[in-house]
Amino acid sequence: MDGMEAELLGRCAAGETGAFSGIVETYQDRVYSFALRLLKDPAAAEEAAQETFVKAFRAIATYDSAYSFSPWLFRIAHNACMDALRAAGRNSSIDEKDFPDIADPAPGVEETVADSMDSERIGAMLAALPPIYSEVLLLQYREEMGPAEIGRVIGAPEGTVKARLFRGREILKKMLRDATVQAAKS
Amino acid sequence: MEARKTDSIAKAIGALPYRKAPAGFGARVMASIAAAPAAISWQERLLEQAGLLVAGWSGLLVSGTAWLAWKYWARVVVALLEPGSLTHLAGLAVAHAALAADKLAEWVSFAARLLPGLPPWYDTTIATLACSFIIAALRSGEGARPEAAAPR
C-alpha cells in the first residue's frame, strides 16, 4: 500500500466521503475484472463491483491498516460474487466437486503447450474453469497474493487454497493439452 | 517441463489485461454511497430510540393535555373565576406535592431495607470490571482478524 492510498484510507475512516472516490478509481478496473471473470456477465459484474465498493465504504472503519488493503477489498468482492452466483442459481459451478477428471499427461505435447499461451486463450480457459479455481488462480497470478492472503479473501484454510491452485493449474494444463492435440489432428 | 508449463500459465494469467469498468462506474458508486444512509453505530441507535421514546411520550402528554383543556376550558374558567378558587388550587397542589414526597420517602426506605441484602460494593465492582475486561478482550481479538472485519 503506498502512502497516497494510506492517506486516502485514513481520510475515509475519518468520515470524508469524497476521499473514497480515489480508492474507487484505483481499484475499479481490478475489482470489475475479477467480478467479470467469475460471473461472466458484464451487468452482474458491474453490480457486484458496485456493491463491493459501497460495502467497503460502509465498513471502512473496521479495516485494520496493519494488513494490506487489497485482500480486504477482494474479500468483499468475493462475497458479492458468490452471492451473485448463488442468486443466479449457479450453485453447481461454485461447488468443489464440479471439475473434470484429469488424465495423465500425454507425452510429446508439453513443449507446444508451454509456448502456446496468450492472454485471449488463457482468459477463455479461465472462464471455462469452475469459479473456485479461476478465482484462486487470478488472485495468485494476477493480483499477486500469497496463499495466506488468498485464504483470507475466500475464507478458507491455506491448505485448501494450495489444493485449489494445484487443481486449477492441472485443469488448465489438461485443457491446453486437449486443445493442442485437437489442433494437431485437424 | 511441468515447472516450465506452470510458469507459462502464471505468466499468461499475470499478463491478463484488466477489463475497463463501464464509463461512469465511479460516479455511480459515489452516488450510491451518497444516497445510502450512513451506517449507524449502536450508541447512535440507542440514543435515537431514547429520543423517539421521549418524543412519543411528550406528544402523548401534550395531546392529552390539549384535549382536556379543549373539553373543560369553560368549566376551568368558571372555577377560576369563583371566589377562593385560587387558594383551593394552591391547596390541591400542596397536597399533591406532599403525596409525591411521601412516595419518595417510602421508596428510599424500601431501597434502604433492600441494600443490606445486596452483595458488598467491592464484589459488584470486581465482577463488573472482570466482565468488562473479558468483553473487551473478546472484541479486540475479533477485530484483529481482517476476515472478521470484512463485511459479507
Interface residues (C-beta under 8 A of the other chain):
Chain A: T17 F20 S21 V24 E25 Q28 D29 R30 V31 Y32 S33 L36 P42 E46 A49 Q50 F53 V54 K55 F57 R58 A59 T62 Y63 D64 Y67 P71 W72 R75 I76 N79 D83 E110 E111 V113 A114 D115 M117 D118 S119 R121 I122 G123 L126 L137 L138 Q140 Y141 R142 E144 R152 G155 R169 L172 K173 L176
Chain B: M1 R4 K5 T6 S8 I9 A10 K11 A12 I13 G14 A15 L16 P17 Y18 R19 K20 A21 P22 F25 G26 R28 V29 M30 S32 I33 A34 A36 A38 A39 G143 A144 P146 E147 A149 A150 P151 R152
